[in-house]
């Protein structure tokens, strides 16, 4: 989820990490078991005057399968399920409106299951997870191609 947002005007930083669980300072090895209650997530720092929150939402939805309650593509488990984490009531309102707009569009036959949740403690992932697509371009490309994500996006969002 880093690449679509990276290097856009108004985006100051993107950090890969984990949020939502009970365990303090979890590791990827703990997260990937699906037993910690965390989700993999990205934390985006942005200038709302240049890149408004609505624009984040508009860019987020076409990166995911919002109807998959078991994970995303080949990544299975609760740690890979989709959510939008809000930091204030205005963000919550905009996120809920964007979800309703997607539901009302009729784009998907299955229900939208992406949750809108209050942001909680965010733990930065290990360094090798940061900017993975830049550090490992070949592996990133192969994972994108074999995961089914690009096919889904092409068929459902383009």
C-alpha positions in Angstrom: 0.0 0.0 0.0 3.0 2.3 0.0 3.7 2.7 -3.7 0.3 4.2 -4.7 0.7 7.1 -2.2 4.5 7.5 -2.3 6.1 10.6 -3.8 2.9 12.5 -4.4 2.7 16.2 -3.7 1.5 16.8 -0.1 2.5 13.3 1.1 5.3 13.8 3.6 5.8 10.2 4.7 4.5 6.6 4.7 5.5 4.1 7.3 4.6 0.4 7.2 3.5 -1.1 10.4 0.8 -2.7 12.6 -2.2 -1.4 14.5 -5.2 -2.5 16.4 -3.9 -5.4 18.5 -3.2 -5.8 22.2 0.4 -6.8 22.1 2.9 -4.0 22.6 5.7 -3.6 20.0 4.7 -6.7 18.0 7.1 -8.1 15.4 6.2 -9.3 12.0 6.7 -12.9 13.1 4.0 -12.4 15.8 1.7 -10.5 13.4 1.7 -13.0 10.7 0.3 -15.7 13.0 -3.0 -13.7 13.0 -3.2 -14.2 16.8 -2.2 -10.7 18.0 -5.3 -8.8 16.8 -3.2 -6.4 14.8 -3.6 -5.5 11.1 -0.8 -4.6 8.8 -1.3 -1.0 7.9 0.4 2.1 6.6 0.6 5.4 8.4 0.5 8.4 6.0 1.7 11.8 7.0 0.2 14.4 4.6 -0.5 18.1 4.2 -4.3 18.4 4.0 -4.0 21.7 2.1 -2.1 20.0 -0.7 -3.5 16.4 -0.4 -6.8 16.4 1.3 -8.1 13.4 3.3 -10.8 12.8 0.7 -8.0 12.3 -1.9 -6.4 9.7 0.4 -9.7 7.9 0.5 -10.2 8.1 -3.3 -6.8 6.6 -3.9 -7.2 3.9 -1.2 -10.3 2.2 -2.4 -9.0 1.2 -5.9 -6.0 -0.6 -4.3 -8.1 -3.2 -2.4 -10.9 -5.7 -2.7 -13.3 -4.1 -0.2 -15.5 -7.2 -0.3 -12.9 -9.7 1.0 -13.4 -10.4 4.7 -10.7 -13.0 4.9 -7.7 -10.9 3.9 -6.4 -9.5 0.6 -5.6 -11.6 -2.4 -3.0 -14.3 -1.5 -2.5 -12.8 2.0 -5.1 -14.5 4.2 -6.0 -13.9 7.7 -7.4 -11.1 9.9 -4.0 -9.3 9.9 -4.6 -8.6 6.2 -8.2 -7.4 6.3 -8.9 -3.9 5.1 -9.8 -0.9 7.3 -9.6 2.8 7.2 -8.4 4.3 10.5 -9.6 7.8 11.3 -8.0 10.4 13.7 -10.9 12.7 14.2 -14.6 13.0 13.6 -14.2 14.8 10.2 -12.1 11.9 8.9 -14.6 9.4 10.3 -17.5 11.2 8.5 -15.6 11.4 5.2 -14.6 7.7 5.4 -18.1 6.6 6.1 -19.4 8.7 3.3 -16.9 7.2 0.9 -17.9 3.7 2.0 -21.6 4.5 1.5 -20.8 6.0 -2.0 -19.0 2.8 -2.9 -21.9 0.7 -1.6 -24.5 2.8 -3.5 -22.5 2.6 -6.7 -23.4 -1.0 -7.3 -19.8 -1.7 -8.4 -19.6 -4.9 -6.3 -22.3 -7.6 -5.9 -20.9 -8.7 -2.5 -21.1 -6.4 0.5 -18.4 -4.0 1.4 -16.6 -5.3 4.5 -13.8 -2.7 4.9 -14.1 -1.3 8.4 -13.9 2.3 9.5 -12.1 2.3 12.8 -10.6 4.9 15.2 -6.9 5.0 14.9 -5.0 3.3 17.8 -1.4 2.8 18.7 0.7 2.3 15.5 3.8 0.2 15.7 6.4 0.7 13.0 7.3 -2.5 11.1 10.8 -3.7 10.9 13.2 -1.8 8.6 13.1 -4.5 5.8 9.4 -3.8 5.4 9.8 -0.1 4.9 9.8 1.0 1.2 9.8 -2.7 0.2 8.8 -1.9 -3.4 11.9 0.3 -3.7 14.4 -2.0 -2.0 13.1 -5.2 -3.7 11.6 -4.2 -7.0 11.8 -7.6 -8.6 10.2 -9.4 -5.6 7.6 -6.6 -5.3 6.7 -7.0 -9.0 6.5 -10.8 -8.8 4.3 -10.6 -5.7 2.0 -8.1 -7.3 1.7 -10.2 -10.5 1.1 -13.6 -8.7 -1.2 -12.2 -5.9 -4.1 -11.5 -8.2 -4.2 -7.8 -7.0 -3.4 -6.3 -10.4 -5.9 -8.5 -12.2 -8.6 -7.6 -9.6 -7.8 -3.9 -9.9 -7.9 -4.0 -13.7 -11.2 -5.9 -13.7 -13.0 -3.9 -11.0 -11.5 -0.5 -10.8 -10.3 0.6 -14.2 
